[in-house]
């Protein structure tokens, strides 16, 4: 499916995104992801596919030392919603994850929570994410569902995301390793998906 179709889908969904049904433990899972993914000494974080700012309250609450969070989303309407949750440490960038206009080696953590199934060129995007990491930085991918459940859920949806899929966590970790990453953590179980990698040159 085209990037434009995906953009239009999320533009239309943005005003009601935060009211859509979510797992009862969604907040706990988001908190767990942020705690695991963002080093305690992190100063700059890149949040890919940030949507309406789901991670922001946890980022700001759990990591008060952050100097800057860059929220990136393909849909401007999603970022408009996210701006309501932000403060002066947060930048908002409407861009395609595959072509990010960002400096190399500039972030302590790159976060991809609930977004990778919608990325149309995964290898190209992940190369960019890894390039954006500072030495010792972490690229973390998370979902509130395991890959099988998430893929089955997407298949029930109407519109351009119905064919979007995520590979099992072990497969994604192997993909990232082949792109030059060092695998740190791979977890997948019912209701949880987490992969964390760092750069091999760090």
N, C-alpha and C positions, 0 to 999 in steps of 0.2 A: 504494500500500500504506500502511496506517495506521502512525502513529508507534509505537503500542503493539506492533504486529507486528514492526517493526524492532528495537525495544528488546528484546523477548523473544528474537529471533534472536541478538543480540549478547550478551545475558546468558548464553545457553546455550553460545555459542562461546568465551566468555572464558577458561575454565580451560585450553583447549588452543590458544588463539590463537597463542601464541609458538612453538608446535611445527609450525604449518602450513607447507607448502612456500613458499619465497620465491625470487626471482631470486638467482643466485649473487653478484651485485654489489649486493644490497639495502643492505648497510651503507654502501657507497660512495655510493649514491644518496641515502640519508638524510643522510649527512654533507654531500654537495654541496648538498642543499636547505637545511639549516640554515646553512651558510656563506653561501649566496646570500641567504637570506630574513631573517636576523637581523642588524641593524646591530651593528657591533663595540661601540658605546657603549650598546647597549640595556640597560635596567634591568628592564623588566617585559614579559613575553611571555604571550600568550594562545594556547593550543594547543587548537584546536577538534577534536572527534572524536579525542581523544588515545588512545583505546583503552587498551592495556596499558602505555603510556608508551614507545612506539617512539622518539620523538625525545629523550627525557630524557637518555640518556647523552651524546649529541652536544651538546645544549644546555648541559649542565653542563660538559662538557669543552672545548668550543670558545668558550663565552662565560662564563668564570668570574666576570665582573663582574655577572651577572644578580642582581638582588635578589629577584625573585619570578617564578615561572612558575605560571600558572593552567591546570591540566589540566581540560578540560571533556569529558564524555562522557555520552551518553544512557543508558548501561548502568552501573549501580553495580558489577556484577561485573567489568567492565573496569577500573574505577578501583581496585578492591581489588587487582588484579594490579599496577597501576601504582604503588600505594603502596609496594610492595616495592622499587621502584627510586628512590624519592624521598628528599629530605632536607628540612630545615626551611625551605628557600626555596620549597617547592612547595605549592600549595593544590590541592585536588581538589573539583570541583563537578559534581554530577550534574544535568544540565539539557538541555533541548531547544535546539539551536543557533538555532532561530527565535525563542526567547523567553529571552534571556540576561539575568539580573538583575545587570548590570554597569554601572558608571558610564561616562559618555561621556568620550572623550579621555583614556583612562587607560593605554593600552598603546603601547609602541614598535613592537611587531610582533604581528600576528595571523596564526597559521599554520593552514592547512587542508591537511593531508597525508593523502591517501587517503580523504577523507570526503565531498566535495560530492555524489557520486552518490546518497548516502543521505539528503540533506537534502530534505524534502518541499516547502518553499516557499523556493526558492533566492533570489529577489529580496529577500524579507523578511529572510532570514538575512544576506545580504550587506550590506544597509543597516545592520543591527546591527553587523556586523564593522567596517564603515567608520566608524560612529559611535564605536566603542570606541578607534579610533586616536588617538594624540596627533598634533598637527601635525608633519609630517615622518615619521610612522610608515608602516609597510609592511604591506599585506595580501598574503600569498603563498599560492598554491595549487599543490600539487605531487602528482604520481603517479609510480610506478615504471614505468608503461606509457603509451603514447600512447593517445588517446581511442578509436580503433578497436579496438585490442587489448584495452583494459580493458572496453569494452562487450561485446565478444565473450566475454570471460571471464565476466562477470556472467551472461550469457545461459545459460551452462552450469551454473550453480549451482541448487541446489534452495532453496526457501523464498522469503521476501519480498524478498530483494535481487536476485532473478533479472531483474527489470525495471528495476533502477537503472542510469542512464546518466549520462555526462559529455559535455558538448558539446565540440567542438574548441577548442583553446586560444584561437584568434583570436576565436571567437564569445563565449567567456567574457569575454575582455578587452573586447569591445564592450559586453557586458551591464554589466560593472562601470563602464565609462566612462559609460554612460547613467545609472547610479545615482549619479554624482558623483565618480568616481575619475579620477585621472591615471594612464594606463598607462605603466609603466616598462619592463617586460620581458615578451615573449611568446615562448615556446620550445616547440616540439613536434616530436619526432622519435621514431623507433622506440625504445621503452624509456625515454622521458622526456617529462614534461609539466610546464611551469612557467609560471605567470603571476604577476607582481608588479605591484601598483598602490599609489599613495598617494592621499591626499585632495587634491582640487583647491584646497581652502582653506588648504593648508599652505604 
